Amino acid sequence: GIFGKILGVGKKVLCGLSGMC
C-alpha cells in the first residue's frame, strides 16, 4: 500500500546515501 511505497523509497534513498546497495 501507500506505507509500503514510502518505506520502499526511504530504503532506496538510505541505500544510495550510505552506498550500501
C-alpha positions as CSV (number, residue, x, y, z in Angstrom):
1,G,0.0,0.0,0.0
2,I,1.0,3.6,0.5
3,F,3.1,3.0,3.5
4,G,5.0,0.2,1.7
5,K,5.8,2.6,-1.1
6,I,7.0,5.2,1.3
7,L,9.2,2.7,3.1
8,G,10.5,1.4,-0.2
9,V,11.5,4.8,-1.3
10,G,13.1,5.6,2.1
11,K,15.2,2.4,1.9
12,K,16.3,3.3,-1.6
13,V,17.4,6.8,-0.5
14,L,19.2,5.5,2.6
15,C,20.8,2.8,0.4
16,G,22.1,5.4,-2.1
17,L,23.3,7.8,0.5
18,S,25.1,5.2,2.6
19,G,26.5,3.4,-0.5
20,M,25.4,0.0,0.9
21,C,23.4,-1.1,-2.1
